[in-house]
Amino acid sequence: MNILKYIVMVVILTIAVTCITVPLTGRKQFTAISSSEMNSLGQSSYREVLSDSKLSTNQKYINSVKKVGSKLTVAVEKYMKENGMSKYISGYKWEFNVLKSDEMNAWCMPGGKIAFYEGIMPVCKDDDGIAVVMSHEIAHAIAQHGNERISQQMAVQMGGVALSTALSQQPENTQALAMTAFGLGSQAGVILPYSRKHETEADELGLYFMAMAGYNPKKAPEFWKRMQALSKGCPTGIFIYAPCF
């Protein structure tokens, strides 16, 4: 067997081993990083964003986000455990914060680290609106969209080295890569949209998660319409947090 065939075989076997299935949608995806590593990276990235941001002092916003977050995550965890899918939330330690900013943004990092920006709260209007946004962001995390993105980017930019190696040899570059993979740019609050495939999948999963927690999925189109009205010329569609918002 020549070296080229050997390399191709190794690549194929690696992909086969690291392909997993997204819960509920059944889509196959390639992820090269373990869940525990992603959770740790999400934790460190979350702390970095919080340290560079100001926390909201709006108690109404804080209480609403935490209330909806608790209800959603309890329902999602219950469903996952009852259906043999606990591995998708293994090691998750949910955390909810509201950041002082007029930006209409929100996100969830691996491990269940969630942040809302004050600017999106008036668009949400009520608990159903908050649930629309939060369930969508939770879906990104549970579907491991960040893992999928960073695995692809590390393969291209860093030659497919292990995450631990990348963090030790190129910590700043790797952290910046992680922020991009989680939907944030190099500066906190600059949101880079996921791919159309990921956004569609997060929308679908988000509706399931809303229903599990007792929220009305039919409220989702109303939220999207409000977002679109404030989009300032951005393309219409399911890209919620495009940079031009």
C-alpha positions as CSV (number, residue, x, y, z in Angstrom):
1,M,0.0,0.0,0.0
2,N,1.5,3.3,-1.0
3,I,1.7,6.3,1.3
4,L,-1.1,8.2,-0.5
5,K,-3.6,5.4,-0.1
6,Y,-2.6,5.0,3.5
7,I,-3.2,8.7,4.2
8,V,-6.6,8.6,2.5
9,M,-7.6,5.5,4.5
10,V,-6.5,7.2,7.8
11,V,-8.6,10.3,6.9
12,I,-11.6,8.2,6.0
13,L,-11.4,6.2,9.3
14,T,-10.9,9.4,11.3
15,I,-14.0,11.0,9.8
16,A,-16.0,7.8,10.3
17,V,-15.0,7.7,14.0
18,T,-15.7,11.3,14.6
19,C,-19.0,11.6,12.7
20,I,-22.0,11.9,15.1
21,T,-25.7,12.5,14.6
22,V,-27.5,15.7,15.6
23,P,-30.3,14.9,18.0
24,L,-33.8,15.1,16.6
25,T,-32.8,16.2,13.1
26,G,-30.6,13.1,12.5
27,R,-28.1,15.0,10.4
28,K,-24.6,13.5,10.3
29,Q,-21.8,15.9,11.2
30,F,-18.0,15.8,11.5
31,T,-16.6,16.9,14.9
32,A,-12.9,16.4,15.8
33,I,-13.0,17.8,19.3
34,S,-14.3,16.0,22.4
35,S,-17.3,17.4,24.2
36,S,-15.3,17.9,27.4
37,E,-12.7,20.0,25.5
38,M,-15.5,22.0,23.9
39,N,-17.1,22.7,27.2
40,S,-13.8,23.8,28.7
41,L,-13.2,26.1,25.7
42,G,-16.7,27.5,26.0
43,Q,-16.2,28.2,29.7
44,S,-12.9,30.1,29.1
45,S,-14.4,32.0,26.1
46,Y,-17.4,32.9,28.2
47,R,-15.3,34.3,31.0
48,E,-13.3,36.3,28.5
49,V,-16.4,37.9,27.1
50,L,-17.8,38.7,30.5
51,S,-14.5,40.2,31.6
52,D,-14.6,42.5,28.6
53,S,-18.2,43.4,29.0
54,K,-20.4,45.2,31.5
55,L,-23.2,43.2,33.1
56,S,-26.7,44.6,32.9
57,T,-28.2,46.0,36.1
58,N,-31.7,45.8,34.7
59,Q,-33.3,43.4,37.1
60,K,-36.4,42.8,35.0
61,Y,-34.3,41.7,32.1
62,I,-32.0,39.5,34.3
63,N,-35.0,37.8,36.1
64,S,-36.8,37.2,32.8
65,V,-33.8,35.6,31.1
66,K,-33.0,33.4,34.1
67,K,-36.6,32.3,34.5
68,V,-37.0,31.4,30.8
69,G,-33.5,29.8,30.8
70,S,-34.3,27.6,33.8
71,K,-37.6,26.5,32.4
72,L,-36.1,25.7,29.0
73,T,-33.0,23.9,30.2
74,V,-34.9,21.7,32.7
75,A,-37.3,20.6,29.9
76,V,-34.5,19.9,27.5
77,E,-32.4,18.0,30.0
78,K,-35.5,15.9,31.0
79,Y,-36.2,15.1,27.3
80,M,-32.6,14.2,26.6
81,K,-32.3,11.9,29.6
82,E,-35.6,10.2,28.9
83,N,-34.7,9.5,25.3
84,G,-31.1,8.2,25.9
85,M,-29.4,11.4,24.6
86,S,-27.8,12.6,27.8
87,K,-24.4,12.6,26.1
88,Y,-25.4,15.7,24.2
89,I,-25.6,17.7,27.4
90,S,-22.9,15.9,29.4
91,G,-20.9,18.3,31.5
92,Y,-23.3,21.2,30.9
93,K,-23.4,23.8,33.7
94,W,-26.0,26.3,32.5
95,E,-25.4,30.0,33.2
96,F,-27.4,33.0,32.1
97,N,-26.2,36.6,32.0
98,V,-27.5,39.8,30.5
99,L,-24.9,42.2,29.0
100,K,-25.2,45.9,29.0
101,S,-25.3,46.8,25.3
102,D,-27.8,48.1,22.8
103,E,-26.9,45.3,20.3
104,M,-29.7,42.9,19.4
105,N,-27.7,39.8,20.1
106,A,-27.7,36.6,22.1
107,W,-25.6,33.4,22.1
108,C,-25.0,30.1,23.8
109,M,-21.5,28.7,24.1
110,P,-20.7,24.9,24.6
111,G,-21.4,23.8,28.1
112,G,-24.5,25.9,28.4
113,K,-23.0,29.4,28.8
114,I,-25.7,31.9,27.7
115,A,-25.7,35.7,27.2
116,F,-28.3,38.1,26.1
117,Y,-27.7,41.7,25.2
118,E,-30.0,44.4,26.6
119,G,-30.8,45.5,23.0
120,I,-32.6,42.4,22.1
121,M,-34.9,42.4,25.1
122,P,-37.4,45.0,23.7
123,V,-37.6,42.9,20.5
124,C,-38.4,39.8,22.5
125,K,-41.2,41.7,24.3
126,D,-42.2,38.8,26.6
127,D,-41.2,35.4,27.8
128,D,-42.3,33.7,24.6
129,G,-40.0,36.0,22.6
130,I,-37.1,35.3,25.0
131,A,-37.8,31.6,24.6
132,V,-37.6,31.9,20.8
133,V,-34.1,33.4,21.0
134,M,-32.8,31.2,23.8
135,S,-34.1,27.9,22.4
136,H,-32.4,28.8,19.1
137,E,-29.1,29.5,20.8
138,I,-29.3,26.4,23.0
139,A,-30.0,24.4,19.8
140,H,-26.7,25.7,18.3
141,A,-24.8,24.4,21.4
142,I,-26.5,21.0,21.7
143,A,-26.2,20.4,17.9
144,Q,-22.5,21.1,18.4
145,H,-22.4,23.7,15.6
146,G,-19.4,25.4,17.3
147,N,-17.5,22.1,17.3
148,E,-18.3,21.5,13.7
149,R,-17.1,25.0,12.7
150,I,-13.9,25.0,14.8
151,S,-13.0,21.5,13.6
152,Q,-13.2,22.6,10.0
153,Q,-11.3,25.8,10.6
154,M,-8.6,24.1,12.6
155,A,-8.2,21.6,9.8
156,V,-7.7,24.4,7.3
157,Q,-5.8,27.0,9.3
158,M,-3.8,24.8,11.7
159,G,-3.3,21.6,9.7
160,G,-5.7,19.6,11.9
161,V,-3.7,19.6,15.1
162,A,-5.3,18.6,18.3
163,L,-7.1,21.3,20.3
164,S,-4.8,20.9,23.3
165,T,-1.8,21.4,21.0
166,A,-3.2,24.4,19.3
167,L,-4.1,26.0,22.7
168,S,-0.5,25.5,24.0
169,Q,1.3,26.5,20.8
170,Q,-1.1,29.3,19.5
171,P,-3.3,30.2,22.5
172,E,-4.4,33.6,21.1
173,N,-5.1,32.4,17.6
174,T,-7.0,29.4,18.9
175,Q,-9.1,31.5,21.2
176,A,-9.9,33.9,18.4
177,L,-10.8,30.9,16.2
178,A,-13.1,29.6,18.9
179,M,-14.9,32.9,19.3
180,T,-15.5,32.9,15.5
181,A,-16.7,29.3,15.7
182,F,-19.1,30.2,18.5
183,G,-20.6,33.0,16.4
184,L,-18.7,35.9,17.8
185,G,-16.0,38.0,16.1
186,S,-12.7,39.1,17.6
187,Q,-14.5,41.7,19.7
188,A,-17.3,40.8,22.1
189,G,-20.7,41.7,20.6
190,V,-19.7,41.3,17.0
191,I,-21.9,38.4,15.9
192,L,-21.0,36.4,12.9
193,P,-23.9,34.3,11.6
194,Y,-23.7,30.6,11.4
195,S,-24.2,28.9,8.0
196,R,-27.6,28.6,6.5
197,K,-27.6,24.9,7.3
198,H,-26.8,25.5,11.0
199,E,-29.4,28.3,11.3
200,T,-32.1,26.2,9.7
201,E,-31.3,23.3,12.1
202,A,-31.2,25.6,15.1
203,D,-34.6,27.0,14.1
204,E,-36.1,23.5,13.9
205,L,-34.6,22.3,17.2
206,G,-35.5,25.6,18.8
207,L,-39.2,25.1,18.1
208,Y,-39.0,21.6,19.6
209,F,-37.3,22.9,22.7
210,M,-39.8,25.7,23.1
211,A,-42.7,23.3,23.0
212,M,-41.0,21.0,25.5
213,A,-40.9,23.8,28.0
214,G,-44.5,24.9,27.4
215,Y,-43.8,28.0,25.3
216,N,-45.8,28.7,22.1
217,P,-43.7,27.9,19.0
218,K,-46.3,29.9,16.9
219,K,-44.8,33.0,18.5
220,A,-41.6,32.5,16.6
221,P,-42.7,34.1,13.3
222,E,-43.9,37.2,15.2
223,F,-40.4,37.6,16.7
224,W,-38.7,37.1,13.3
225,K,-41.0,39.8,11.8
226,R,-40.0,42.3,14.6
227,M,-36.3,41.4,14.0
228,Q,-36.7,41.9,10.2
229,A,-38.3,45.3,10.7
230,L,-35.2,46.4,12.5
231,S,-32.7,44.7,10.2
232,K,-31.7,47.9,8.4
233,G,-31.6,46.4,4.9
234,C,-30.1,43.1,5.9
235,P,-31.2,40.1,3.7
236,T,-34.4,38.5,5.0
237,G,-34.4,35.0,6.2
238,I,-33.5,33.1,9.3
239,F,-30.1,34.7,10.0
240,I,-31.1,36.4,13.2
241,Y,-27.9,38.0,14.3
242,A,-26.3,39.4,11.1
243,P,-23.6,42.0,11.8
244,C,-25.6,44.8,10.1
245,F,-28.3,44.6,12.8
